[in-house]
Amino acid sequence: MKSRYIFSSFSSPYENMAIDESLFISYFDKKVPTFRIYGWRPYSFSIGYSQKAKEILNLEKCKKDNIGIVRRITGGSMIFHADEVTYSIVCSESDIGNPASIKASYKILTSFILRAYEKLGLFPKYAIEFSDIIKEKSSFCFMSQEDYDIIIKGKKIGGNAQKRKKDVILIHGSIPLGDDYKIAQKYTKENLLKLNIRSSCLSEVLERKIDFFEFSEILKESFKEIFGEFEFDELDKKEINLKEALLKEKYSQDSWNLYYNET
């Protein structure tokens, strides 16, 4: 699929989610797939659309330590965004060959991540390929394993979530580079004692440090190899205005991030 590529570097949790939603909305006019790479500053939780912040997080501790909390428009469980590379893709089902199911679309849309790991000499597999995977449910994404979560050396690495409207898809995902995501245990109400045995990060499986810019480049090239050429781009004026409106009216508001699903 011919697409545009946007490298956003680091932004606040609120701006990151406002940008992803603006790209999702903009697709209905542009009809051009977008691939974006970005990071988070400060470290922050993103919670799934259906989650209730006060049920899964200690809000007072988060506030005291300046840990951001933002609600995604995608489903799934919360993620602690720390030392990581995050990506998002906006496209239509026809852009990726009209997959037979939502699960099949996850396999297609995350295939470039497997290619990136393989380029680093790793041997990633999907969880569905293992007969002994225990699919425990958790409020924390890196503790649970779904069919098309990626497994390296027996542990889950990263996580992905989708939002759909008509035939348009937003998928975004977190790929931890270091183990700072384990700081999440200080703030979650769920006991995450099994986190060390169920999840991993890229530096751990590589047995060396890898930074944001090195892996972003590998991920970008892997996307190109799987999905074809893209054009380097930035948000246009309409997308910037939409992002700013979403930031002001939605993502900067506690009514959306913390209390949206309370009634």
C-alpha positions in Angstrom: 0.0 0.0 0.0 1.3 3.5 -0.9 1.4 5.4 2.4 2.8 8.4 4.2 5.3 8.2 7.0 5.4 10.6 9.9 8.1 10.7 12.5 6.9 12.6 15.6 9.7 12.0 18.1 8.5 12.6 21.7 5.3 14.2 22.8 3.0 14.3 25.8 0.5 11.4 26.3 -2.3 13.8 25.5 -0.8 15.1 22.3 0.1 11.6 21.1 -3.4 10.4 21.4 -4.8 13.5 19.8 -2.5 13.1 16.8 -3.5 9.4 16.4 -7.2 10.3 16.5 -6.7 13.2 14.1 -5.0 10.9 11.6 -7.8 8.4 12.0 -10.5 11.0 11.3 -8.5 12.5 8.4 -8.3 9.1 6.6 -12.0 9.5 5.6 -11.0 12.5 3.4 -7.5 11.6 2.4 -7.9 7.9 1.7 -4.1 7.6 2.2 -2.7 5.2 4.8 -0.4 6.8 7.4 2.4 5.1 9.4 3.7 7.1 12.4 6.5 6.5 14.9 6.7 8.4 18.2 7.7 8.3 21.8 6.3 9.6 25.2 7.5 12.3 27.6 6.8 12.2 30.4 6.3 8.5 31.2 2.6 7.8 31.2 -0.2 5.3 31.3 -2.6 4.9 28.5 -5.7 3.0 29.4 -8.1 1.1 27.1 -11.3 2.8 26.1 -13.5 0.6 28.3 -11.3 0.7 31.4 -12.0 2.7 34.5 -8.9 4.6 35.7 -9.8 4.6 39.4 -10.4 0.8 39.4 -7.0 -0.1 38.0 -4.7 2.8 39.0 -3.7 4.6 42.2 -4.6 8.0 41.0 -3.1 9.9 43.9 0.3 8.2 43.5 0.2 8.9 39.7 -0.5 12.6 40.4 2.2 12.9 43.1 4.9 11.4 40.8 3.7 13.3 37.7 2.7 10.2 35.8 0.3 11.0 33.0 -2.9 9.1 32.4 -4.6 9.2 29.0 -7.6 7.2 27.7 -7.2 5.7 24.2 -10.0 5.4 21.7 -8.7 1.9 21.1 -9.7 -1.1 23.3 -7.5 -3.4 25.3 -5.7 -3.0 28.6 -3.5 -0.3 30.1 0.1 0.2 29.0 2.9 2.1 30.8 4.8 4.0 28.2 8.4 4.5 29.2 11.6 3.7 27.3 9.9 2.5 24.1 9.1 3.1 20.4 5.4 3.5 19.7 3.9 3.2 16.2 0.5 3.8 14.7 -1.1 2.9 11.4 -4.3 4.2 9.9 -5.6 2.4 6.8 -8.7 0.8 5.4 -9.4 -2.9 5.2 -8.9 -2.8 1.4 -5.5 -1.2 1.9 -4.3 -4.5 3.5 -6.2 -7.0 1.3 -9.6 -7.2 3.1 -8.6 -9.7 5.9 -11.1 -12.2 6.8 -11.3 -11.2 10.5 -10.0 -8.7 13.0 -7.5 -11.3 14.2 -6.2 -11.7 10.7 -5.8 -8.0 10.4 -3.6 -8.0 13.5 -1.3 -10.6 11.9 -1.0 -8.5 8.7 -0.5 -5.1 10.4 2.1 -6.3 12.9 4.1 -8.4 10.4 6.6 -5.5 9.9 7.4 -5.7 13.6 8.4 -9.3 13.2 10.5 -8.3 10.3 12.2 -5.7 12.4 13.0 -8.3 15.1 14.3 -10.7 12.5 16.6 -8.0 11.2 18.1 -7.9 14.7 18.8 -11.6 14.7 15.8 -12.5 16.9 13.2 -15.3 16.3 9.8 -13.8 17.1 6.6 -15.9 16.9 2.9 -15.2 17.5 1.4 -16.5 20.7 -1.0 -18.6 18.6 1.9 -20.7 17.5 2.5 -22.0 21.0 0.3 -24.7 22.5 1.4 -24.0 26.1 0.7 -20.3 26.2 -1.4 -19.4 29.3 -3.9 -16.6 28.3 -4.3 -15.0 31.7 -6.6 -11.9 31.7 -5.1 -8.7 33.2 -5.7 -5.0 33.4 -2.1 -4.5 32.3 -1.4 -5.3 28.7 2.0 -6.8 29.1 0.7 -9.5 31.5 -1.8 -11.0 29.1 -1.2 -12.8 25.8 -3.6 -12.8 22.8 -3.3 -14.9 19.6 -1.3 -12.3 17.7 0.8 -10.9 20.5 4.5 -11.3 19.7 6.6 -13.7 21.8 10.4 -13.8 22.0 12.3 -16.3 24.2 9.0 -17.3 25.8 7.9 -13.8 26.8 5.5 -11.2 25.4 7.1 -8.1 24.0 4.9 -5.1 23.5 1.2 -4.9 22.7 -1.2 -3.5 20.2 -4.8 -2.2 20.1 -7.3 -1.3 17.4 -10.2 1.1 16.7 -12.5 0.7 13.7 -15.1 2.8 12.1 -16.8 1.4 8.9 -13.8 -0.1 7.1 -11.1 2.2 8.5 -8.6 0.9 11.1 -6.4 2.6 13.6 -3.9 0.3 15.2 -1.2 1.5 17.6 1.3 -0.4 19.6 4.1 -0.2 22.2 7.5 -1.8 21.8 9.5 -1.5 25.1 13.2 -0.9 24.6 14.2 -1.1 28.2 12.6 -2.4 31.4 11.4 0.9 32.7 7.8 -0.2 32.0 8.1 -2.3 35.1 7.8 0.9 37.2 4.1 0.5 36.5 3.9 -1.9 39.5 4.1 1.1 41.8 0.8 2.5 40.5 -1.4 -0.4 39.5 -4.0 -1.9 41.8 -3.5 -5.3 40.3 -0.6 -7.3 41.6 2.0 -7.6 38.8 4.3 -10.1 40.5 4.4 -12.3 37.3 5.4 -9.4 35.1 9.1 -10.5 35.0 8.2 -14.0 33.7 5.5 -13.0 31.3 7.0 -9.9 29.5 10.3 -8.7 28.2 11.9 -5.7 26.4 14.1 -5.4 23.4 17.3 -4.7 25.3 16.7 -7.8 27.4 16.2 -10.2 24.4 19.1 -8.6 22.5 21.3 -8.6 25.5 22.5 -5.1 24.6 21.1 -1.6 24.9 19.1 -0.3 21.9 17.9 3.3 21.7 14.8 5.0 20.3 16.4 6.3 17.2 18.2 3.1 16.2 15.1 1.0 16.5 12.9 3.6 14.9 15.1 3.4 11.8 14.9 -0.4 11.7 11.1 -0.3 12.2 10.7 2.2 9.4 12.8 0.1 7.0 10.9 -3.0 7.9 7.6 -1.3 7.3 8.8 -0.3 3.8 9.9 -3.9 3.1 6.5 -5.4 4.0 4.1 -2.7 2.8 6.1 -0.9 0.1 7.3 2.6 -0.5 6.0 5.6 1.5 6.4 9.4 1.4 7.9 11.3 4.3 5.2 13.7 5.6 4.0 15.9 8.4 0.6 16.7 9.7 -1.2 19.1 7.4 -2.9 22.3 8.5 -6.3 20.5 8.8 -4.8 17.7 10.9 -3.0 20.2 13.2 -6.2 22.1 13.8 -8.1 18.9 14.5 -5.3 17.7 16.8 -5.4 21.0 18.7 -9.2 20.8 19.1 -9.1 17.2 20.3 -6.3 18.1 22.7 -8.3 21.0 24.2 -11.7 19.4 24.3 -10.9 15.8 25.0 -7.4 14.6 25.8 -6.5 17.3 28.3 -9.7 16.7 30.3 -10.0 14.5 33.3 -13.6 14.0 32.3 -12.3 11.9 29.3 -9.1 10.4 30.8 -10.2 9.5 34.3 -14.0 9.5 34.6 -15.5 8.8 31.1 -16.9 5.3 31.9 -18.0 5.9 35.4 -21.7 6.3 34.6 
